[in-house]
């Protein structure tokens, strides 16, 4: 059995690694290769290219990198052809992966889409190519199953790897004055949020601030002079989170991780102004953080663009978020008990058999 993977973002790398490992456990002789990150490599995939190493975001950034993306599309087609997989597993990253899905089907390769693009939020036009070129679609968000069913398509919720990963973890420590800062995994995000975080640390010298630096930005990290109470850590989120009283989290998978680690948080985000203006016209959901989307209620405070400023951040840290502690058990319950070994792996094997 030969499986080729494509994951284009750091969060996808983390989520896909759990499925790489689950496939290997179920079928030890499986041969897995592809374009993905270090987590997938460590889980058992032969890494041919580190696509999540330089993630893109926003409309403007993607347009500026169009030539690079085109070259990458041609290169990954060559790698897939050389590897001759029976199954291609695509992980999110819709702008890139939907092109590959269409081409793969024309080559007679079975396609599994793991973590489909968030077309319920925007670009519902992707529904047709997604369902047309995928032999199975596997979701890690419980509400997606119902959304697709209402439109006549089978999408299978297979559990969320983070729920199992953090099943017995609780990093919250009341009164510790330790604040976890997660500025994101893309340099564009970091350059917009880090100045606000630095000013916050300077304004609250009695607190300890810990920045988790993503592997994708360590070599290009621009911030050398930092306040004494702001520490940059190159470690896992779990290691950095121990004893935290609060977190300020860039939107994305990290917001769900923090909630599952039991730490109250606010989600803060700054985007390219042009990209944000376009998104505001297109996005059709009320929330942009995963805990709120899963619960369909404002469990976690969200702040966007001009709302992210020093006085607001100070107020959030000083006020805390103890009310969120009562909602975290409800979040876990909403996410259910499904898991990759029992729900995702059999569906992938069924696609191969078909």
N, C-alpha and C positions, 0 to 999 in steps of 0.2 A: 504494500500500500504506500503510495507516494502522495504527499500532501504539500502544496505550495501555499505560503502565507503572504499576505500584504497588509501591514499595519503601518499607518503613516504618522501617528502622533504618540507622544509619551504615554498618555492615558490608555490608548489602544494597545500599546505594547504591554502594559501591566495586565490589562484584562485578558488579552490574548494568551499571555504566558500561562495562565491558569488552565486554559483549554489545550494548549500544547502539551502540558504535563498530564492532563486527564486522558488525552488520546494516547500518549506514550504508555501510561499505566494500563490502559485497556488493551492496547495492541503494541506490545513491546517491539515488534519488528517494523513498525511504521517508520518510514523515511520522511522526515520533515525538513523543508528548506524554505527560504524566502527572504523577503524584505521586511525587516522588523527591527526591534530594539534589543537592548542587552538583556532585558527580562525574558524575552522569548528565546534568546540564545541560551541563557542559563537553564531554561526549562527543557531544552532538547531540540531546538530548531537550528539548523545550519544557517547562519546569518550571511547572506550574500551581499546585502547593502543595508546600512543603518538609515532607513528612511525617517524614523522619528528623531534622528539626531539634529535635524534642522527644520523643525515644524513651522508651517505657515499659518497665518490667521487673517481674517478680514478680506474684504473685496479688493481693496487697493493693493495689499501685499501680494495676493494671488495674481493679479494682473501684472504686476511688476516682475513676477517670477515665471511668467507664462512660458518663456523659452526653456527655462530649466525643467519645468514640469513636462514639457513635450519631450525633451531628451530622456527624462526618467521613464516616461511611458514606453518609449521605444526600447530602452534598455531592459525594463522588466519583462517585456514581451520576449526578448531574446533569452533571458534567464528561464522563463517558464517553458519555452520551447525546448531548451537544452535539458531541463530537468524532467520533462514529460510526466507531469503529475496526473493522477486520476481525479483528484479533487483540488480545487482552488478555494481557499478560505480567505475572504475579504473582510477586513475589520474597519468599519466606519469609513472615514476619509472619502466621502462620496464623490467629490469632483474628480478625483483620480481613479477610484476603484470602479465606478460605474462604467467608465471607458473600458477598463480591463475586463469587466464582466461581459460586456457585449462582444468583445473580441474573443474571449475564452470560449463562449458558447459557439461561436463560429468555427472554433478549432475542435469542437467535440469534447471539451473539458467540462466536467460537472462543477457547478459553482454553489458554494455555501456562503451566505452573507451573515457574518456574526457581528452583532451590534449594527443594525441598519441605521442609515442616516436619519436625522431627526426631522423627517418630512412633516410630522404633525405640528412642528413649529413654523417651518417655512419651506418653500420649494416643494409643495405637494406634487408638482409636475414630475418629480422624480419617482413617484409611485409606479408609473407604468414601466419604465426601464428596470427599476429595482425588481419588481415581481416577474417581469418577462425574462430577465436574464439570470435569475437565481433559482436553483433547484430546491433550496431550503433557506429560510430566513430565521435566524435565532436571535432572540432579544434578551437583554439583561435588565429591562425596565418593565415592571408588571403591567402598567397601563397600556403598553404598545400592543399587546395581544388583542385587547378589546378594540383599539382604534383601527387596526387593520381588518379585524373581523367585520366591523361595521361597514367596511368598504369592499367586502367580499374576498378577502385574501387571508391565507393561513400564515400566521407568524407565531412562532412558539417561544413563550417565555421559558427560559432554561435556568432561571435563578441568576443571582448576581455574585460573582466570585468574591467581591469585597465583603459580603455578608458572612461568608464562611471564614474568610481570612481574619476578620476582626470579631469573630463570634464571642470570644472571651476577653476582649480588650476593653479597658476603661481607663483613659489617661487623665481624666479630670481631677484636679486638686483645688478645692475651694480655698481661697485666700493666699494662693502661692505667688500671685502677682507675676506669673510667667505667661507671656502672650506669644502665641505661635503666629508667625507671619508667612503666608504662602503667596508669593507674588506671581506665580505661574511658571510655565516651562518654556515660554517663548520670549525672546529678548524684547519684542515690541511691548508685551504685557509688563515685563519687569521695568523697563525704562519709564513707564507711566505710573507704576505703583510705588517703586522703591523710594523716590523722593518724598512721597507722603509718609511712608513708613519711617524714614530717617527723621523727618520732622517730628513725628509722633514720639519716637524714642527720646529725642532731645527734650520734648515737652513734659515727659513723664519719667524722670530719672530714677524714681523709686521702683519702677517696673523693669523686668527683664524681658527682652524681646529676642526671639529666636527665629531667624529666617532659614527656611529649608531651600537650599539651592539645587535646582534640577540639574541632572547630569548633562543635559543638552546645552546648558549655558555656562558651565564651569570655566571653559577655556576663554570665553569672551566676556566674563564677568567684569563690569566696569567700575564697581564701587569698592574702593580701597580704604578710604578714610571714613570710618564709621564711629558713632558714639560708643562709649565704653559699655553701655548696657544693651547694645545690639550685637548679637552673635550670629555669624553665618555658619551654617552647618551643612556638611556634605555627608549626609547619612539618610537612612530610611525615615519615612514619616513617623513611623511608630517610635523609633528611637528619639527623635526630636520632640515628639508630643508628650512624653512622660511628664506628668506633673503640671500640665497646662491648665490655666484657669479660663482662658479665652483664646479665640483665634480670629484672625482676619484673613479671609480666604478668597483667592481669585476664583471666579466662576469655573465650573468644570467638575471633573471627577473628584477633585480634592474636597469639594464641599460635601460630597456624600461620605468620603473617607472620614472627615472630621466628625460628622454626625454619628457615624458608626463607632468612632473611638470615644464617644461620650463627652465631647468638648463643645460647650456653647460657642457660637460663632456669628459673625456677620459676613456676608459675601459682598465684596467690593470689586468693582470692575471699571476700567477705563479703556476705551477703544479709540482707534483712528476716527476722527470726527466724520469723515465722509462715509466710512464703513458703517458707523453707528446710524447715520442718517438714513442710509439705505436699509439697514436692518429694521429700523423702527417702522418703515413703511411695509415691510414684508412679514415680520414675525407675528405669529398669531396666538401666542400664549401669554398668560398673565405673569409668569415667573421665569427666571433664567437660571436658578440654582436647582440642582437635582433633588435635594430633600423636599423643596417646595413643589416641584413638578410631580414627584411620586405621591406626596400627601395631598396634592391639589389644594393647598392652603399655605398661608405665610408662616410656616414654622420657623424659618430663619430670616432675619432682616436682610434686605437686599438694597445696595446703594450703587448707583450708576453715574459715571461721568462727573458732572459738576457737584454731585452729592458727596463725592469722595474728597473730603478736605480735612484739615487738621482738627478743627473744633468738633466735627462730627465723629471722627475716629477717637478723639479723647473721650467724648461722651460715651461711646460704645464700650470702650475698655473699662472706664470707671463704673459704669452701670452694671456691666456683666450681662449674663443671660441665663440665670438659673431657671427661668420658666421653660427653657428648651429641654431641660433634663427630663421633664415629664413626657415630652413628645417623642423621645428617642426610642422607647419601647414600642410605641405605636408604629414608628417608621419600620422597625425590624419586622413587626407582624405583617405590615402591608407588603413587604418584600417577599414574604412566604418562605417555604421550605424546599423549593426545587433546587437542584444543583447540577453542575456540568456533567459529572460522571453518570448520573441516572437519566438526565434529560437531554443534554447536548450531544454527547458521544454516540448514543444509539441512533440519533437522527442523522449524524454525519455518516455513520456506517450504513444506514439505510439508503442514503443517496449513492454511496459507492456501489451497493448491491444492485440498485436499480439501473 
